[in-house]
Amino acid sequence: MSGNGNPGVSKLGQVLQERMKACGASPLLLDFGAIQSDMSLLTNTYPIPIPKTDYTVCRQLTLGAVGAVLTTTATDGLHSHGPSGEHAQDSGTGAHSHTNEGAHTHNVLIPEKMRKLKPGDRVLVAWVQNEAVVVDIILPAASI
């Protein structure tokens, strides 16, 4: 962000310097923000949206959309299952193995709680010098 000649970035640096001076020995390090419709970041303490080219995000927030394939697992066909009702092969607990399913794969899909950023997300922002870093999506505690 620094040194690129962008007037918006210069303004951001000025605002941050003023806020740090006002805070004395304990400058603001964490902030809340929201991702705007154009993917810019609007924080609670900086009144101008920061274009997506001028802030960074933690890697976790770039994994993909809900339902996209995160990874693929593979098995040789021999795998066990937990209890699923009585089965003759395991004296009534239901735990059993299949030896005849053959090699196969499973796609592991991205769940809602691991999705990438999208407009409308409330986020936690860490200020590193004069750069905003989106750390994670903030959710209401009622959602857990």
N, CA, C and O atoms as a GROMACS GRO file, in nm:
protein
  576
    1MET      N    1   0.080  -0.119   0.000
    1MET     CA    2   0.000   0.000   0.000
    1MET      C    3   0.086   0.127   0.000
    1MET      O    4   0.050   0.225  -0.065
    2SER      N    5   0.196   0.126   0.071
    2SER     CA    6   0.273   0.248   0.082
    2SER      C    7   0.359   0.271  -0.041
    2SER      O    8   0.402   0.176  -0.106
    3GLY      N    9   0.382   0.396  -0.072
    3GLY     CA   10   0.473   0.432  -0.177
    3GLY      C   11   0.422   0.413  -0.319
    3GLY      O   12   0.502   0.411  -0.412
    4ASN      N   13   0.292   0.398  -0.338
    4ASN     CA   14   0.245   0.375  -0.475
    4ASN      C   15   0.189   0.501  -0.540
    4ASN      O   16   0.140   0.495  -0.653
    5GLY      N   17   0.194   0.616  -0.473
    5GLY     CA   18   0.149   0.740  -0.531
    5GLY      C   19   0.000   0.756  -0.537
    5GLY      O   20  -0.048   0.852  -0.598
    6ASN      N   21  -0.076   0.670  -0.479
    6ASN     CA   22  -0.222   0.675  -0.479
    6ASN      C   23  -0.268   0.777  -0.376
    6ASN      O   24  -0.236   0.764  -0.258
    7PRO      N   25  -0.344   0.880  -0.418
    7PRO     CA   26  -0.388   0.982  -0.321
    7PRO      C   27  -0.477   0.925  -0.211
    7PRO      O   28  -0.475   0.973  -0.098
    8GLY      N   29  -0.556   0.822  -0.244
    8GLY     CA   30  -0.640   0.760  -0.141
    8GLY      C   31  -0.557   0.693  -0.034
    8GLY      O   32  -0.591   0.697   0.084
    9VAL      N   33  -0.448   0.630  -0.076
    9VAL     CA   34  -0.358   0.565   0.019
    9VAL      C   35  -0.288   0.669   0.105
    9VAL      O   36  -0.271   0.649   0.225
   10SER      N   37  -0.249   0.780   0.045
   10SER     CA   38  -0.187   0.889   0.122
   10SER      C   39  -0.283   0.943   0.227
   10SER      O   40  -0.244   0.969   0.341
   11LYS      N   41  -0.408   0.960   0.187
   11LYS     CA   42  -0.511   1.007   0.281
   11LYS      C   43  -0.528   0.907   0.396
   11LYS      O   44  -0.537   0.946   0.512
   12LEU      N   45  -0.531   0.778   0.362
   12LEU     CA   46  -0.542   0.675   0.464
   12LEU      C   47  -0.426   0.686   0.562
   12LEU      O   48  -0.446   0.681   0.683
   13GLY      N   49  -0.304   0.701   0.509
   13GLY     CA   50  -0.187   0.713   0.596
   13GLY      C   51  -0.198   0.834   0.688
   13GLY      O   52  -0.163   0.825   0.806
   14GLN      N   53  -0.245   0.947   0.636
   14GLN     CA   54  -0.261   1.067   0.717
   14GLN      C   55  -0.363   1.046   0.828
   14GLN      O   56  -0.339   1.082   0.943
   15VAL      N   57  -0.477   0.986   0.793
   15VAL     CA   58  -0.581   0.960   0.894
   15VAL      C   59  -0.527   0.868   1.002
   15VAL      O   60  -0.549   0.892   1.121
   16LEU      N   61  -0.458   0.764   0.962
   16LEU     CA   62  -0.402   0.670   1.060
   16LEU      C   63  -0.301   0.738   1.151
   16LEU      O   64  -0.302   0.716   1.272
   17GLN      N   65  -0.213   0.821   1.094
   17GLN     CA   66  -0.116   0.892   1.176
   17GLN      C   67  -0.184   0.983   1.277
   17GLN      O   68  -0.145   0.988   1.394
   18GLU      N   69  -0.288   1.054   1.234
   18GLU     CA   70  -0.362   1.143   1.324
   18GLU      C   71  -0.427   1.062   1.436
   18GLU      O   72  -0.425   1.103   1.552
   19ARG      N   73  -0.485   0.949   1.402
   19ARG     CA   74  -0.552   0.865   1.503
   19ARG      C   75  -0.450   0.807   1.600
   19ARG      O   76  -0.477   0.799   1.720
   20MET      N   77  -0.333   0.767   1.549
   20MET     CA   78  -0.231   0.712   1.639
   20MET      C   79  -0.180   0.819   1.735
   20MET      O   80  -0.156   0.790   1.852
   21LYS      N   81  -0.164   0.943   1.686
   21LYS     CA   82  -0.120   1.052   1.773
   21LYS      C   83  -0.225   1.079   1.881
   21LYS      O   84  -0.192   1.102   1.997
   22ALA      N   85  -0.353   1.075   1.841
   22ALA     CA   86  -0.462   1.100   1.935
   22ALA      C   87  -0.470   0.990   2.041
   22ALA      O   88  -0.509   1.016   2.155
   23CYS      N   89  -0.433   0.869   2.004
   23CYS     CA   90  -0.440   0.757   2.098
   23CYS      C   91  -0.320   0.751   2.190
   23CYS      O   92  -0.319   0.672   2.284
   24GLY      N   93  -0.218   0.831   2.164
   24GLY     CA   94  -0.099   0.829   2.248
   24GLY      C   95  -0.018   0.702   2.230
   24GLY      O   96   0.018   0.666   2.118
   25ALA      N   97   0.010   0.633   2.340
   25ALA     CA   98   0.098   0.517   2.338
   25ALA      C   99   0.028   0.391   2.289
   25ALA      O  100   0.095   0.291   2.261
   26SER      N  101  -0.103   0.392   2.278
   26SER     CA  102  -0.172   0.269   2.238
   26SER      C  103  -0.257   0.294   2.112
   26SER      O  104  -0.378   0.314   2.122
   27PRO      N  105  -0.192   0.292   1.995
   27PRO     CA  106  -0.267   0.315   1.871
   27PRO      C  107  -0.363   0.200   1.841
   27PRO      O  108  -0.346   0.089   1.890
   28LEU      N  109  -0.463   0.231   1.761
   28LEU     CA  110  -0.562   0.132   1.721
   28LEU      C  111  -0.494   0.024   1.637
   28LEU      O  112  -0.429   0.054   1.537
   29LEU      N  113  -0.509  -0.101   1.677
   29LEU     CA  114  -0.452  -0.211   1.602
   29LEU      C  115  -0.558  -0.299   1.538
   29LEU      O  116  -0.535  -0.358   1.432
   30LEU      N  117  -0.675  -0.309   1.602
   30LEU     CA  118  -0.784  -0.390   1.549
   30LEU      C  119  -0.905  -0.302   1.523
   30LEU      O  120  -0.927  -0.203   1.593
   31ASP      N  121  -0.981  -0.339   1.423
   31ASP     CA  122  -1.095  -0.258   1.382
   31ASP      C  123  -1.201  -0.354   1.324
   31ASP      O  124  -1.170  -0.468   1.291
   32PHE      N  125  -1.321  -0.307   1.314
   32PHE     CA  126  -1.426  -0.380   1.243
   32PHE      C  127  -1.449  -0.312   1.110
   32PHE      O  128  -1.422  -0.192   1.095
   33GLY      N  129  -1.499  -0.387   1.014
   33GLY     CA  130  -1.528  -0.330   0.884
   33GLY      C  131  -1.634  -0.411   0.814
   33GLY      O  132  -1.687  -0.508   0.868
   34ALA      N  133  -1.664  -0.369   0.692
   34ALA     CA  134  -1.763  -0.440   0.610
   34ALA      C  135  -1.713  -0.441   0.466
   34ALA      O  136  -1.655  -0.344   0.418
   35ILE      N  137  -1.737  -0.553   0.399
   35ILE     CA  138  -1.702  -0.566   0.258
   35ILE      C  139  -1.817  -0.507   0.177
   35ILE      O  140  -1.933  -0.547   0.192
   36GLN      N  141  -1.785  -0.412   0.092
   36GLN     CA  142  -1.885  -0.341   0.012
   36GLN      C  143  -1.918  -0.419  -0.116
   36GLN      O  144  -1.852  -0.518  -0.147
   37SER      N  145  -2.019  -0.374  -0.189
   37SER     CA  146  -2.065  -0.445  -0.310
   37SER      C  147  -1.956  -0.458  -0.416
   37SER      O  148  -1.958  -0.552  -0.495
   38ASP      N  149  -1.860  -0.365  -0.418
   38ASP     CA  150  -1.749  -0.372  -0.515
   38ASP      C  151  -1.625  -0.438  -0.455
   38ASP      O  152  -1.516  -0.428  -0.511
   39MET      N  153  -1.642  -0.504  -0.340
   39MET     CA  154  -1.536  -0.573  -0.265
   39MET      C  155  -1.437  -0.476  -0.200
   39MET      O  156  -1.332  -0.519  -0.154
   40SER      N  157  -1.470  -0.346  -0.196
   40SER     CA  158  -1.387  -0.254  -0.119
   40SER      C  159  -1.416  -0.278   0.029
   40SER      O  160  -1.516  -0.340   0.064
   41LEU      N  161  -1.329  -0.230   0.113
   41LEU     CA  162  -1.339  -0.247   0.259
   41LEU      C  163  -1.369  -0.112   0.323
   41LEU      O  164  -1.296  -0.016   0.302
   42LEU      N  165  -1.474  -0.105   0.401
   42LEU     CA  166  -1.508   0.016   0.476
   42LEU      C  167  -1.495  -0.018   0.622
   42LEU      O  168  -1.571  -0.099   0.675
   43THR      N  169  -1.398   0.044   0.690
   43THR     CA  170  -1.377   0.015   0.833
   43THR      C  171  -1.450   0.116   0.919
   43THR      O  172  -1.491   0.222   0.871
   44ASN      N  173  -1.464   0.083   1.046
   44ASN     CA  174  -1.532   0.173   1.138
   44ASN      C  175  -1.456   0.302   1.163
   44ASN      O  176  -1.516   0.405   1.193
   45THR      N  177  -1.322   0.299   1.150
   45THR     CA  178  -1.244   0.418   1.184
   45THR      C  179  -1.192   0.495   1.063
   45THR      O  180  -1.144   0.607   1.079
   46TYR      N  181  -1.202   0.440   0.944
   46TYR     CA  182  -1.157   0.509   0.823
   46TYR      C  183  -1.279   0.530   0.735
   46TYR      O  184  -1.338   0.433   0.688
   47PRO      N  185  -1.318   0.656   0.711
   47PRO     CA  186  -1.447   0.685   0.648
   47PRO      C  187  -1.455   0.666   0.496
   47PRO      O  188  -1.561   0.688   0.437
   48ILE      N  189  -1.346   0.626   0.432
   48ILE     CA  190  -1.346   0.611   0.287
   48ILE      C  191  -1.324   0.464   0.254
   48ILE      O  192  -1.234   0.401   0.310
   49PRO      N  193  -1.406   0.405   0.163
   49PRO     CA  194  -1.384   0.265   0.126
   49PRO      C  195  -1.244   0.244   0.068
   49PRO      O  196  -1.197   0.323  -0.014
   50ILE      N  197  -1.179   0.138   0.111
   50ILE     CA  198  -1.046   0.103   0.064
   50ILE      C  199  -1.063   0.002  -0.050
   50ILE      O  200  -1.120  -0.105  -0.029
   51PRO      N  201  -1.016   0.035  -0.170
   51PRO     CA  202  -1.034  -0.058  -0.283
   51PRO      C  203  -0.969  -0.193  -0.254
   51PRO      O  204  -0.873  -0.202  -0.178
   52LYS      N  205  -1.022  -0.300  -0.316
   52LYS     CA  206  -0.969  -0.433  -0.287
   52LYS      C  207  -0.823  -0.447  -0.328
   52LYS      O  208  -0.756  -0.540  -0.283
   53THR      N  209  -0.774  -0.360  -0.412
   53THR     CA  210  -0.633  -0.363  -0.449
   53THR      C  211  -0.543  -0.305  -0.341
   53THR      O  212  -0.421  -0.319  -0.348
   54ASP      N  213  -0.602  -0.238  -0.241
   54ASP     CA  214  -0.522  -0.169  -0.140
   54ASP      C  215  -0.535  -0.227   0.000
   54ASP      O  216  -0.488  -0.165   0.096
   55TYR      N  217  -0.596  -0.344   0.016
   55TYR     CA  218  -0.595  -0.412   0.144
   55TYR      C  219  -0.563  -0.558   0.120
   55TYR      O  220  -0.573  -0.606   0.007
   56THR      N  221  -0.526  -0.629   0.224
   56THR     CA  222  -0.492  -0.771   0.210
   56THR      C  223  -0.586  -0.854   0.296
   56THR      O  224  -0.653  -0.801   0.385
   57VAL      N  225  -0.589  -0.984   0.268
   57VAL     CA  226  -0.674  -1.076   0.344
   57VAL      C  227  -0.592  -1.197   0.386
   57VAL      O  228  -0.496  -1.232   0.318
   58CYS      N  229  -0.629  -1.259   0.495
   58CYS     CA  230  -0.566  -1.383   0.536
   58CYS      C  231  -0.607  -1.493   0.439
   58CYS      O  232  -0.717  -1.492   0.384
   59ARG      N  233  -0.518  -1.587   0.418
   59ARG     CA  234  -0.535  -1.693   0.319
   59ARG      C  235  -0.666  -1.769   0.333
   59ARG      O  236  -0.727  -1.805   0.232
   60GLN      N  237  -0.712  -1.795   0.454
   60GLN     CA  238  -0.835  -1.871   0.478
   60GLN      C  239  -0.955  -1.810   0.405
   60GLN      O  240  -1.047  -1.881   0.366
   61LEU      N  241  -0.953  -1.678   0.386
   61LEU     CA  242  -1.066  -1.609   0.325
   61LEU      C  243  -1.065  -1.615   0.173
   61LEU      O  244  -1.144  -1.546   0.108
   62THR      N  245  -0.976  -1.696   0.115
   62THR     CA  246  -0.967  -1.707  -0.030
   62THR      C  247  -0.995  -1.849  -0.080
   62THR      O  248  -0.971  -1.878  -0.197
   63LEU      N  249  -1.045  -1.936   0.007
   63LEU     CA  250  -1.061  -2.078  -0.029
   63LEU      C  251  -1.162  -2.103  -0.141
   63LEU      O  252  -1.140  -2.193  -0.222
   64GLY      N  253  -1.268  -2.028  -0.147
   64GLY     CA  254  -1.365  -2.046  -0.254
   64GLY      C  255  -1.507  -2.029  -0.204
   64GLY      O  256  -1.531  -1.998  -0.088
   65ALA      N  257  -1.600  -2.048  -0.296
   65ALA     CA  258  -1.743  -2.033  -0.266
   65ALA      C  259  -1.798  -2.158  -0.198
   65ALA      O  260  -1.740  -2.266  -0.209
   66VAL      N  261  -1.909  -2.143  -0.129
   66VAL     CA  262  -1.976  -2.258  -0.067
   66VAL      C  263  -2.008  -2.360  -0.175
   66VAL      O  264  -2.061  -2.326  -0.280
   67GLY      N  265  -1.975  -2.486  -0.148
   67GLY     CA  266  -2.003  -2.593  -0.242
   67GLY      C  267  -1.892  -2.621  -0.342
   67GLY      O  268  -1.896  -2.722  -0.412
   68ALA      N  269  -1.792  -2.533  -0.349
   68ALA     CA  270  -1.677  -2.560  -0.436
   68ALA      C  271  -1.595  -2.673  -0.375
   68ALA      O  272  -1.599  -2.694  -0.254
   69VAL      N  273  -1.522  -2.744  -0.458
   69VAL     CA  274  -1.440  -2.855  -0.409
   69VAL      C  275  -1.316  -2.799  -0.339
   69VAL      O  276  -1.236  -2.727  -0.400
   70LEU      N  277  -1.300  -2.832  -0.212
   70LEU     CA  278  -1.183  -2.792  -0.134
   70LEU      C  279  -1.068  -2.889  -0.160
   70LEU      O  280  -0.955  -2.847  -0.182
   71THR      N  281  -1.098  -3.018  -0.157
   71THR     CA  282  -0.999  -3.122  -0.183
   71THR      C  283  -1.072  -3.250  -0.219
   71THR      O  284  -1.195  -3.258  -0.209
   72THR      N  285  -0.998  -3.349  -0.261
   72THR     CA  286  -1.054  -3.479  -0.295
   72THR      C  287  -0.980  -3.585  -0.215
   72THR      O  288  -0.857  -3.584  -0.209
   73THR      N  289  -1.054  -3.676  -0.155
   73THR     CA  290  -0.992  -3.785  -0.081
   73THR      C  291  -0.997  -3.911  -0.167
   73THR      O  292  -1.081  -3.921  -0.257
   74ALA      N  293  -0.910  -4.005  -0.139
   74ALA     CA  294  -0.909  -4.130  -0.214
   74ALA      C  295  -0.895  -4.246  -0.116
   74ALA      O  296  -0.830  -4.233  -0.012
   75THR      N  297  -0.956  -4.359  -0.150
   75THR     CA  298  -0.947  -4.478  -0.066
   75THR      C  299  -0.937  -4.600  -0.156
   75THR      O  300  -0.981  -4.599  -0.271
   76ASP      N  301  -0.878  -4.704  -0.101
   76ASP     CA  302  -0.865  -4.829  -0.178
   76ASP      C  303  -0.990  -4.916  -0.169
   76ASP      O  304  -0.995  -5.024  -0.228
   77GLY      N  305  -1.090  -4.870  -0.098
   77GLY     CA  306  -1.215  -4.944  -0.086
   77GLY      C  307  -1.235  -5.005   0.051
   77GLY      O  308  -1.349  -5.031   0.090
   78LEU      N  309  -1.128  -5.028   0.125
   78LEU     CA  310  -1.140  -5.085   0.259
   78LEU      C  311  -1.153  -4.971   0.358
   78LEU      O  312  -1.056  -4.899   0.383
   79HIS      N  313  -1.271  -4.953   0.412
   79HIS     CA  314  -1.292  -4.849   0.512
   79HIS      C  315  -1.402  -4.893   0.607
   79HIS      O  316  -1.490  -4.971   0.572
   80SER      N  317  -1.394  -4.841   0.728
   80SER     CA  318  -1.491  -4.882   0.829
   80SER      C  319  -1.598  -4.777   0.847
   80SER      O  320  -1.582  -4.660   0.810
   81HIS      N  321  -1.707  -4.820   0.904
   81HIS     CA  322  -1.820  -4.732   0.936
   81HIS      C  323  -1.851  -4.749   1.083
   81HIS      O  324  -1.831  -4.856   1.140
   82GLY      N  325  -1.899  -4.645   1.143
   82GLY     CA  326  -1.942  -4.654   1.282
   82GLY      C  327  -2.076  -4.722   1.293
   82GLY      O  328  -2.125  -4.780   1.196
   83PRO      N  329  -2.136  -4.716   1.409
   83PRO     CA  330  -2.263  -4.784   1.431
   83PRO      C  331  -2.371  -4.738   1.333
   83PRO      O  332  -2.393  -4.618   1.314
   84SER      N  333  -2.436  -4.835   1.272
   84SER     CA  334  -2.544  -4.803   1.179
   84SER      C  335  -2.650  -4.913   1.184
   84SER      O  336  -2.710  -4.948   1.083
   85GLY      N  337  -2.672  -4.964   1.301
   85GLY     CA  338  -2.770  -5.071   1.316
   85GLY      C  339  -2.701  -5.206   1.325
   85GLY      O  340  -2.581  -5.217   1.301
   86GLU      N  341  -2.775  -5.306   1.357
   86GLU     CA  342  -2.717  -5.439   1.374
   86GLU      C  343  -2.670  -5.496   1.241
   86GLU      O  344  -2.739  -5.485   1.140
   87HIS      N  345  -2.552  -5.556   1.243
   87HIS     CA  346  -2.495  -5.624   1.127
   87HIS      C  347  -2.434  -5.755   1.176
   87HIS      O  348  -2.378  -5.760   1.285
   88ALA      N  349  -2.445  -5.856   1.097
   88ALA     CA  350  -2.395  -5.987   1.136
   88ALA      C  351  -2.244  -5.987   1.157
   88ALA      O  352  -2.194  -6.064   1.239
   89GLN      N  353  -2.170  -5.901   1.085
   89GLN     CA  354  -2.026  -5.907   1.095
   89GLN      C  355  -1.969  -5.847   1.223
   89GLN      O  356  -1.849  -5.858   1.246
   90ASP      N  357  -2.051  -5.783   1.307
   90ASP     CA  358  -1.993  -5.723   1.427
   90ASP      C  359  -2.087  -5.735   1.546
   90ASP      O  360  -2.114  -5.634   1.611
   91SER      N  361  -2.134  -5.846   1.574
   91SER     CA  362  -2.213  -5.880   1.694
   91SER      C  363  -2.306  -5.770   1.744
   91SER      O  364  -2.316  -5.749   1.865
   92GLY      N  365  -2.373  -5.701   1.655
   92GLY     CA  366  -2.479  -5.612   1.698
   92GLY      C  367  -2.446  -5.465   1.717
   92GLY      O  368  -2.537  -5.386   1.740
   93THR      N  369  -2.317  -5.424   1.710
   93THR     CA  370  -2.288  -5.281   1.731
   93THR      C  371  -2.310  -5.199   1.606
   93THR      O  372  -2.330  -5.078   1.614
   94GLY      N  373  -2.305  -5.262   1.492
   94GLY     CA  374  -2.323  -5.190   1.366
   94GLY      C  375  -2.192  -5.147   1.302
   94GLY      O  376  -2.192  -5.111   1.184
   95ALA      N  377  -2.080  -5.148   1.375
   95ALA     CA  378  -1.951  -5.110   1.316
   95ALA      C  379  -1.907  -5.221   1.222
   95ALA      O  380  -1.914  -5.339   1.258
   96HIS      N  381  -1.863  -5.185   1.103
   96HIS     CA  382  -1.824  -5.286   1.006
   96HIS      C  383  -1.733  -5.226   0.899
   96HIS      O  384  -1.721  -5.104   0.889
   97SER      N  385  -1.670  -5.312   0.819
   97SER     CA  386  -1.584  -5.270   0.709
   97SER      C  387  -1.636  -5.328   0.580
   97SER      O  388  -1.699  -5.433   0.578
   98HIS      N  389  -1.608  -5.258   0.472
   98HIS     CA  390  -1.642  -5.308   0.339
   98HIS      C  391  -1.512  -5.341   0.267
   98HIS      O  392  -1.422  -5.257   0.263
   99THR      N  393  -1.501  -5.458   0.213
   99THR     CA  394  -1.381  -5.496   0.140
   99THR      C  395  -1.404  -5.501  -0.010
   99THR      O  396  -1.309  -5.522  -0.085
  100ASN      N  397  -1.525  -5.483  -0.054
  100ASN     CA  398  -1.555  -5.500  -0.196
  100ASN      C  399  -1.603  -5.374  -0.266
  100ASN      O  400  -1.662  -5.382  -0.374
  101GLU      N  401  -1.581  -5.256  -0.208
  101GLU     CA  402  -1.630  -5.134  -0.271
  101GLU      C  403  -1.538  -5.083  -0.380
  101GLU      O  404  -1.582  -5.006  -0.466
  102GLY      N  405  -1.415  -5.123  -0.381
  102GLY     CA  406  -1.321  -5.078  -0.483
  102GLY      C  407  -1.271  -4.938  -0.457
  102GLY      O  408  -1.326  -4.863  -0.377
  103ALA      N  409  -1.166  -4.904  -0.526
  103ALA     CA  410  -1.107  -4.771  -0.510
  103ALA      C  411  -1.207  -4.664  -0.553
  103ALA      O  412  -1.277  -4.680  -0.653
  104HIS      N  413  -1.212  -4.557  -0.476
  104HIS     CA  414  -1.301  -4.447  -0.511
  104HIS      C  415  -1.254  -4.319  -0.443
  104HIS      O  416  -1.169  -4.322  -0.354
  105THR      N  417  -1.311  -4.208  -0.484
  105THR     CA  418  -1.276  -4.078  -0.429
  105THR      C  419  -1.401  -4.009  -0.377
  105THR      O  420  -1.514  -4.043  -0.414
  106HIS      N  421  -1.379  -3.912  -0.291
  106HIS     CA  422  -1.486  -3.827  -0.240
  106HIS      C  423  -1.440  -3.682  -0.251
  106HIS      O  424  -1.326  -3.650  -0.216
  107ASN      N  425  -1.527  -3.595  -0.298
  107ASN     CA  426  -1.498  -3.452  -0.297
  107ASN      C  427  -1.536  -3.395  -0.162
  107ASN      O  428  -1.644  -3.424  -0.109
  108VAL      N  429  -1.447  -3.315  -0.104
  108VAL     CA  430  -1.475  -3.243   0.019
  108VAL      C  431  -1.511  -3.101  -0.022
  108VAL      O  432  -1.429  -3.030  -0.080
  109LEU      N  433  -1.634  -3.061   0.008
  109LEU     CA  434  -1.684  -2.931  -0.036
  109LEU      C  435  -1.664  -2.824   0.071
  109LEU      O  436  -1.660  -2.855   0.190
  110ILE      N  437  -1.652  -2.700   0.028
  110ILE     CA  438  -1.634  -2.589   0.120
  110ILE      C  439  -1.767  -2.559   0.189
  110ILE      O  440  -1.866  -2.531   0.122
  111PRO      N  441  -1.770  -2.566   0.323
  111PRO     CA  442  -1.894  -2.531   0.395
  111PRO      C  443  -1.907  -2.380   0.411
  111PRO      O  444  -1.812  -2.306   0.389
  112GLU      N  445  -2.023  -2.336   0.450
  112GLU     CA  446  -2.051  -2.193   0.471
  112GLU      C  447  -1.948  -2.128   0.562
  112GLU      O  448  -1.904  -2.016   0.535
  113LYS      N  449  -1.908  -2.195   0.668
  113LYS     CA  450  -1.816  -2.134   0.766
  113LYS      C  451  -1.672  -2.125   0.717
  113LYS      O  452  -1.588  -2.070   0.788
  114MET      N  453  -1.642  -2.176   0.597
  114MET     CA  454  -1.506  -2.168   0.543
  114MET      C  455  -1.502  -2.093   0.409
  114MET      O  456  -1.399  -2.093   0.343
  115ARG      N  457  -1.610  -2.031   0.369
  115ARG     CA  458  -1.619  -1.968   0.237
  115ARG      C  459  -1.532  -1.843   0.227
  115ARG      O  460  -1.487  -1.787   0.328
  116LYS      N  461  -1.511  -1.801   0.104
  116LYS     CA  462  -1.435  -1.679   0.080
  116LYS      C  463  -1.520  -1.556   0.114
  116LYS      O  464  -1.640  -1.567   0.136
  117LEU      N  465  -1.455  -1.441   0.118
  117LEU     CA  466  -1.525  -1.315   0.144
  117LEU      C  467  -1.627  -1.285   0.036
  117LEU      O  468  -1.610  -1.321  -0.080
  118LYS      N  469  -1.733  -1.218   0.076
  118LYS     CA  470  -1.832  -1.171  -0.020
  118LYS      C  471  -1.891  -1.039   0.031
  118LYS      O  472  -1.882  -1.009   0.150
  119PRO      N  473  -1.952  -0.962  -0.059
  119PRO     CA  474  -2.012  -0.835  -0.017
  119PRO      C  475  -2.111  -0.855   0.098
  119PRO      O  476  -2.186  -0.952   0.101
  120GLY      N  477  -2.108  -0.761   0.191
  120GLY     CA  478  -2.198  -0.766   0.306
  120GLY      C  479  -2.134  -0.830   0.429
  120GLY      O  480  -2.189  -0.818   0.539
  121ASP      N  481  -2.020  -0.897   0.414
  121ASP     CA  482  -1.955  -0.959   0.529
  121ASP      C  483  -1.904  -0.854   0.626
  121ASP      O  484  -1.842  -0.755   0.585
  122ARG      N  485  -1.930  -0.876   0.754
  122ARG     CA  486  -1.866  -0.796   0.860
  122ARG      C  487  -1.734  -0.865   0.890
  122ARG      O  488  -1.729  -0.987   0.899
  123VAL      N  489  -1.626  -0.788   0.905
  123VAL     CA  490  -1.494  -0.847   0.918
  123VAL      C  491  -1.414  -0.784   1.032
  123VAL      O  492  -1.440  -0.671   1.074
  124LEU      N  493  -1.317  -0.860   1.079
  124LEU     CA  494  -1.219  -0.811   1.175
  124LEU      C  495  -1.098  -0.767   1.095
  124LEU      O  496  -1.046  -0.842   1.012
  125VAL      N  497  -1.052  -0.645   1.120
  125VAL     CA  498  -0.940  -0.587   1.046
  125VAL      C  499  -0.826  -0.559   1.144
  125VAL      O  500  -0.846  -0.499   1.249
  126ALA      N  501  -0.707  -0.603   1.107
  126ALA     CA  502  -0.586  -0.568   1.182
  126ALA      C  503  -0.513  -0.461   1.101
  126ALA      O  504  -0.494  -0.475   0.980
  127TRP      N  505  -0.471  -0.355   1.168
  127TRP     CA  506  -0.392  -0.252   1.102
  127TRP      C  507  -0.246  -0.283   1.125
  127TRP      O  508  -0.199  -0.285   1.239
  128VAL      N  509  -0.173  -0.307   1.018
  128VAL     CA  510  -0.030  -0.333   1.023
  128VAL      C  511   0.038  -0.214   0.956
  128VAL      O  512   0.034  -0.199   0.834
  129GLN      N  513   0.098  -0.130   1.038
  129GLN     CA  514   0.148   0.000   0.994
  129GLN      C  515   0.032   0.073   0.928
  129GLN      O  516  -0.065   0.104   0.997
  130ASN      N  517   0.038   0.103   0.798
  130ASN     CA  518  -0.075   0.173   0.736
  130ASN      C  519  -0.153   0.082   0.642
  130ASN      O  520  -0.221   0.130   0.551
  131GLU      N  521  -0.144  -0.049   0.663
  131GLU     CA  522  -0.215  -0.144   0.577
  131GLU      C  523  -0.325  -0.216   0.654
  131GLU      O  524  -0.304  -0.263   0.765
  132ALA      N  525  -0.441  -0.224   0.592
  132ALA     CA  526  -0.554  -0.298   0.650
  132ALA      C  527  -0.544  -0.443   0.607
  132ALA      O  528  -0.530  -0.474   0.489
  133VAL      N  529  -0.551  -0.533   0.704
  133VAL     CA  530  -0.548  -0.677   0.677
  133VAL      C  531  -0.677  -0.737   0.731
  133VAL      O  532  -0.702  -0.732   0.851
  134VAL      N  533  -0.760  -0.793   0.643
  134VAL     CA  534  -0.883  -0.858   0.686
  134VAL      C  535  -0.844  -0.994   0.743
  134VAL      O  536  -0.790  -1.080   0.673
  135VAL      N  537  -0.873  -1.014   0.872
  135VAL     CA  538  -0.833  -1.134   0.943
  135VAL      C  539  -0.938  -1.244   0.929
  135VAL      O  540  -0.904  -1.360   0.904
  136ASP      N  541  -1.064  -1.209   0.946
  136ASP     CA  542  -1.169  -1.311   0.939
  136ASP      C  543  -1.306  -1.244   0.929
  136ASP      O  544  -1.321  -1.124   0.948
  137ILE      N  545  -1.403  -1.326   0.897
  137ILE     CA  546  -1.543  -1.282   0.893
  137ILE      C  547  -1.597  -1.286   1.036
  137ILE      O  548  -1.571  -1.382   1.110
  138ILE      N  549  -1.671  -1.184   1.075
  138ILE     CA  550  -1.728  -1.175   1.208
  138ILE      C  551  -1.875  -1.220   1.200
  138ILE      O  552  -1.950  -1.177   1.113
  139LEU      N  553  -1.912  -1.308   1.292
  139LEU     CA  554  -2.049  -1.360   1.297
  139LEU      C  555  -2.112  -1.328   1.432
  139LEU      O  556  -2.040  -1.316   1.531
  140PRO      N  557  -2.242  -1.314   1.439
  140PRO     CA  558  -2.306  -1.295   1.569
  140PRO      C  559  -2.286  -1.420   1.654
  140PRO      O  560  -2.288  -1.532   1.602
  141ALA      N  561  -2.267  -1.403   1.783
  141ALA     CA  562  -2.247  -1.516   1.872
  141ALA      C  563  -2.368  -1.612   1.870
  141ALA      O  564  -2.353  -1.731   1.898
  142ALA      N  565  -2.484  -1.560   1.839
  142ALA     CA  566  -2.604  -1.644   1.831
  142ALA      C  567  -2.594  -1.751   1.722
  142ALA      O  568  -2.669  -1.849   1.724
  143SER      N  569  -2.500  -1.734   1.628
  143SER     CA  570  -2.488  -1.830   1.519
  143SER      C  571  -2.406  -1.955   1.556
  143SER      O  572  -2.393  -2.048   1.476
  144ILE      N  573  -2.352  -1.955   1.677
  144ILE     CA  574  -2.274  -2.073   1.717
  144ILE      C  575  -2.353  -2.168   1.805
  144ILE      O  576  -2.300  -2.271   1.846
   0.00000   0.00000   0.00000
